[in-house]
Amino acid sequence: MADHKSPKKGRMLGFVSVEPKMPEKRPAELRREDFLEIYGRYATARAEEQSNRCSQCGVPFCQVHCPLHNNIPDWLKMTAEGRLEEAYEISSATNNFPEICGRICPQDRLCEGNCTTEQSGHGAITIGSVEKYITDTAWENGWVKPVKPAFERAESVGIIGAGPGGLAAAMQLRAQGYKVIVYDRYDRVGGLLIYGIPGFKLEKDIVLRRHQQMVESGIEFRLGVDVGKDISFAELRGRHDSVLIAIGVYRARGLKAPGSGLKGIYPALDYLTTSNRVSLGDKVEAFANGSLDAKGKKVVVIGGGDTAMDCVRTAVRQGAVEVTCLYRRNRANMPGSQREVANAEEEGVVFTWQAAPEGFTGSDKVDGVLAHRIHLGVPDASGRQSPQVIEGSQFRIEADMVIEALGFEPEDISAMFGEPSLEVTRWGTLKADHRSKMTTMDGVFAAGDIVRGASLVVWAVRDGRDAATAMHRYMEGRRVSAVAAE
């Protein structure tokens, strides 16, 4: 890559003379050995240089294609000018967790993929890396403060689910002065941020730090509380003036094929949760006895999304002797981040494209995956080419462990909460009005994956913020009505 002189600080439009450059990435042979984040951090001069590349578009497509509509050009300009505290204020105004989104968002599919300089052939602005730099600097300098509402309100809010959607809503509602209590069945805050996403993408102290800041803001957490079992939904609803359901979707889709009941075949989330718990210092029997430990094994991961990439890269770090990703479409048609695929390839993962499983071999425990080759036909309704089986193309891949990363579905919500009046869609997600965010029960709102289906963290944050706005409007309306009635 050519070595260009940096443009004058703060001038912008540097893309004409400066090429895009990500932060330094640890060598693959080193990062295979641990679960630390693989990217370093920009030095100040590099962050300013890369921010200087922004063209300050009249219509910023990066912002348009960000689910949170972050004011990206503005905080890039502030960074280029060395005004980092202002950059952080702008960044955090639309995003409750910029330090998390800067690390895990698939920027190549969102802001950076739609960057004007990328479309013009000059290469995208490294938006995610700059966002991470801004927020990490803000934490180090004490600019990230606990929420301090201007006044306290009498109303209280109950939030079910401590994932990104529920946490974003909690922060927004606390800023309005509401008493906020978050209930979660797990023992730590974060949902998939803590147990689903590996440390090499998001080190866990980042999540734990944000949890502590929320506690200091006056948000209460009731962890290890399974609503519907430990406390009834009706009782929780009676405690609060409004309730938000933000429980995500956790039921794994499984492959119904011959041999699918063999030992050694696991859902992706079970595997990732176990690995993350071990990294956090927990003792997990399934890991200790070797069941969910890939060390010394030939591992096959089925799927092509970001969860599949998390699984293959985790298996590499656990010491698998061979890791294969089996996906029925080609690289261009896979739903996961292309950046993640490249990282996985660098770390030694083998991708078997245009191949789909049709069964598993083994007597008691799996020892192989039977698959067939796929031809990609005409595009379907989504625009992606339809997979078609090539007759007589069957082959077998040896496997000691198989991980199914085929996506997630909602649990049976009516049975979980004992509330048949909580209506669901034909996909099992909660019915919620797209404007009011309210479910079919008065004062009960829903946000995130439990409404839209399995999606990105950044969408959950957006949904949580929107739900908080709707809940505030609802409680304000009730308060005004109560005063008028007196």
N, C-alpha and C positions, 0 to 999 in steps of 0.2 A: 504494500500500500504506500502511496506517495506520501512524503512528509511535507505538509504544507505549513506555512506560517499562520499562526492564529490571527484572526481579524482583531481590530481594535476592540477592546472590552466594551460591550453594550451596543455595538453598532448594528447587530443583527444582519440577516441575509448572508451569513457566512457560508451557506451551503455551496456557493459558487466556487469557493476556494478551499474549503475544509471537508474532508470525507467523514462519513459516520464512523464512529469508533465506540464499541461497547466497553464497559469496564473490563479489566483483566480477568480472565477466566482461569481458574486453577487447572493444571494439567490433569488429563483424564486418569493417568496412573496414580495420582495422589488422591483425587476426589473419590475414586472407587473404594478407598480405604475408610471413609468416615461419612457422617451424615451432615457435615457442615455445608453451608451455602457455597455454591460453586463460583459465584461472581464476587469479585472484590468491589471496592467502592471507588468512585471517581475522586481523584484529587481535585481541589477547588478549581485549579486552572483548567483541567479537562472538562469539568462540569460546565464552566462558563463558556469554554470553546464550543462544546456540543450544543449548548442552549443557543449560542450565537448563530447556529445554522438555521434556526427557525425563520421562515419567510414571512411570518406575521400576516397570514392570509386574511383577506376581507371576509371570506366565508371559511372558517377553520374546520375542515372535514375531520380532523382529529377529535375536536370537541363534539361534533355532530355524532360521530360513531362511538363515543364513550357513553355507556349507559348512564353515568352520573353527570354527563355534560360538563366535565371539569373544565375550568378556564385555562386550558393548557398553554395557549400562546402567551397569556399574561404572566403565568409563573415561570415560563421559559425566559421571558424578557427580564423579569426581576432577577433571575439567577444569572443571566448574562451580565447584568449590571452589578452583581455582587450584593443585591438587596435580598438576602436569604430569608430574613424574618418576614418580610412582606410576601415573599414567594410562598412561605409556609402558610401564612394567613389566607392567601388566595386558594392554595391547594386544599386546606382543611375546611374551607367554607362549604365545599360541595361534597366532601368525602370524609367520613368518620375515621377511616383507616387507610390513609394514603401510604403509610409505611408497609402495609400488607399488600395493597393493590399494586404498588410499584414492584413488588417481588413476584407475585403469582398471577397477575392478569396476563392473558394471552395477547400482549400488545401487538404481535404480528398479525392478529386477526381483527383488532379493534383500532385503537388510535394510530399506531405506527403503520399498520397496513393500509390506512386511508390517508396518510400524511401526503400533502401535496408534493413535497420534495421527493418522496418515494415514487409517486406516480410520474413525476417528471424525469426520473432516471438518476437522480442525484443521491438516492438513499434516504431512508426515513430518519427523522430526528429521533434520538434514543430517549424517548419520552419516559418510559418506565424507569430507566436507570437514573435519570435526573430526578424523577419524583422520589425515588428511594433516597437519593443523596440529600435532597431538601429536607425530608422528614427525619432522617437519621441525624442530620445536623441540628434540627429543631429539638429533638430529644436531648442531645448532648448539651445544648445551650440552655435548657430549661424553658424553652418557649412553649412546650406542650403542657398546658395547665388543666387541672381538674375543672369540670363544669361547675360554675357557680351561678345558679339562677338568680334573677333580680328579686324575686319574691317566691315564697312557698305557697302552693295551692293546697286546697283541702282534699282534692280528688287523688285517688291512687289508681295505678295501672298494674295489671298482672301480665307478664310476658312469658309465654311457654316456649322455651327454646333459647339457648345461649349461643347460637350460631351467629354468623355475620348479620343476617337480617334482623334477628331479635336484638342483638347488641346495638346496631345502628339506630333502631327505633328507641331503645332504652336511652341512649345518649340524647337524642333529639327531644324526647319527652321530659327528661330530667332538666334539660336546658330551659324548658317552659315552666319548670317549678313543680312538676308532678312528683309524687312519691312513686317510685318505680321498683317493683320486685320481679326479678327474673327467676323462673323455675326451670331446672334442667335435670334430666334423669342421670346424666353423667357426673363424674366427680370433679371435672375441670371445666372451665369456661372456654368456649371457642368452637364447639361442634367439630366440623370437618377441618377447621383451621388448626385444631390441636391434635386430633386423632386421625384425620384423613390425609392431610398433606404432609409429605415427608420433610424432614429438617433440611435437606439439601436445597429445597425451594423456599422454606420458611422456618427458620430456627425458632424453637418454641418460646424462648425468652421474649421474643417480639410480641407474642400473644399474651403471655403472662404479665408483661409490663403494661399492656393496655388494660387488662383485667384490673390490675391494681389501681390504675388511674380512674377507672369507673367506680371502684369502691370508694376512693377518695372523693368522688363527685357525689356520693350519697346514694348510689344505686345499690340495692340489696340483692344478694344472690342466694337462692335456696337450691343447693346442689344435691344430687342424689335423691331428688324428689321426682317420682314418676307420676305425673298427673293422670288420673284414671285408676291408679292403684293406691299410692300413698295418700293422695288427696283426690276427692271426686271433682270432676269438672264443675258441677253445680256449686260445690262449696267454694271453689276458687273464684267462680264468677260472682258469688255473693260477697266476697271479700273486697272486690275491686269495682271501680266505676266503669272500667272498660277492660277488655282482655284482648291480647294479640296472640294468635297462634302462628308460630314461626319455627316449626319442628323439622323442616326439611323433609327429604325423602331418603329413606335408608334401606328399604327392602331390595335386596339384590335380585336382578334378573338372572335366572339360571338357564343353562342349555339343556333342553330335554332331548337326550340322545342316548343310544345304547352305551351302557357303562358309566352313565353320569352319577350313579350312586357309589362308585368306587372310592375308597379312601385316597387321600392325597389330592382331591379336587376341592378348591376353596373359593369362596366369594372374595372379591378384591378388598372390600372394606374390612373383613375379618383379618385379612393379611396385613393391611396397612395399619389398622388400629393396634394390632399386636406389636408391630415394629415400632410404632410411635410410643407406645406405653413403655417398651423396653428402653428406648432412648431417653424417656423421662425418668427412668430409674425404677419403674414398677417391675414386680416379679410376675411373669405371665406363664402359667403352666404349659400352655400350648407351644410356647417358644422354648421353654426349658426342656421339654421332652422331645424337641426336634420337629414336631408336626408343622409349625408355622415358621420354621427357620429354613432358609434356602441353602444354607452352607453345604457344599459338597454335592449339590443336586443339579440335575438337568431340569430347568424350569421352562414351562411354556405358558405364556400369558395370552389369553384370547381377548381381542378388542383393539380399538384404534384411537380411543379418546385420551384425554389427559390423565384419567385414572389408570389406564393401561400403562402409560409412560411412567407414572409414579411407581407402579408395581415392578416393571422391568428394571428400573434403576435402583429400586430398593433391593431386589434380588441380587443384583451385581454387588452391592455393598455388603450384603450378608455372606458373600463368598460362594455364590452359585458357580458351578463349573461351566455351565452353558445356559444362556438365556435367549429364548426365541419369542418374538412377538408375532402372532398369527392374526392377520387381518384380511377381511374378504374383499376390500377395495384396494386401490393403489394409493401411493403416497399423496398424490394431488387431491384425492377424494376423502382423506381421513379427517375426522372432526377435531383431532387434537392439534396442539400447537406444533408447527414445523420446527420451531426452535428447540422444543423438547425432544422431538425425534432426532435432530442433529446431535443434541447432547447425549442421548441414549446410544447412538451409533458410535460416538467417540469413546464411550465407556465400554463398548464391546458387545452390545445387544445386536442380535441378528434379526432382521425383519423378513418375514415371509409374506410378501404381498400377494393379493388376489388369491387367497386360499381360505377356505372355511371348514371348520370342524364338522364331522358327521358322526363321531363316536369316540369312545375311549377303550383302550385295551388294558388287560390285567385280570388276574384271578380274584384277588381281594383288594389289592392296592393298584392304583394306576401305574402303568409302565409305558404308555404311549398314547398319542393322539392321532386318530384317523382323520384325514382331511382330503378335500378335493380341490382342484384348481377352479378358478373363477374367470369367466369372461365378462367384461363390463359392456353392457348393451346400451340401449338408448336411455337418455335421461328420464328420471321419474318426475313426479310433481314438484319435488324439491329442487330439481335441476341437477341432481347427482345421477350418475350412470347406474342403471340397475344391474345387480350381480346375477349372473347366470352360470349354472354348473356346467363344466366341461365334462361330458361323458367319458368314462374310462380313465379319469385323471387322478384316481385315488392314490394317496401316499401316506406314510406314517412317520411321525416324529417321536423319537424316544423322549420320555418324560418321567421324572420322579415326583414332580409337583406340577399341578396345573392350577392356574389362577384365572377365574372368569371375571373379566372387567367389561361387562355387557350393559352397564347402566343400572339405574335405580328407579324404583317405583314407590308410590306412597303406601304406607301401612293402612290397615283398615281403621280409618279415623273414627267412625261411628262406634265400633267395638272398643277402640282404645279409650275413648272418653265417655262411653255410655250415653251418647247424645245422638239419637237417630235424627233429630231435627237439624243436625249439621249436615247439610246436603253436599254431595260430592258430584264431580263431573263423571263422564263415562270413562275417564282415565284414572279415576280414584283420587284426583286432586280436589282440594276444597273449592267449593263455589264461593266466589267473592265478587262483588260489584267492582268493575275495573276503575270506577271513579271514587266511590266511597270507601273501597277496600273492606267493606263489611260483608260478613258471611250471611247465611240465612237466619242467624240468631242476632237479635238486637244487642248492640254493644260489643259484639264479638267480631274481631277483625282478623285478617290473615295476610301473610306476606311471605315472599321468598319462594323456594322450591315447592312448598306444599300447595302453592297456587299455580305456579307456572310450569312445574315439573323440573327435573334435574337440570340445573343451569350453572352459570358462573357465579363466583363470589361477588363480583362487582354488581351483578344484577340483584343479588340478595340485599346488598347494601342499599341500592336504589329503592327496592321495594320496601325495605324497612323504614327508610326516610319518608317515603310517600305515605305509608301506613300511619306513621307518627303524626304527620300533618292532618290526615283524615280523622284520627282519634282525638286530636286536639280540637278540631272543628266540632266534632260530635259532643265532646264534654262541655265545650263552651256553649253550644246550643242548648244543652240540658240545663246548664247553670242559669242562662238567661231566661229560659222558660220557667224555671223554678222561682226566680226573683219576680217575674211578671205575675205569677200566680199568687204571690203573697199579698 
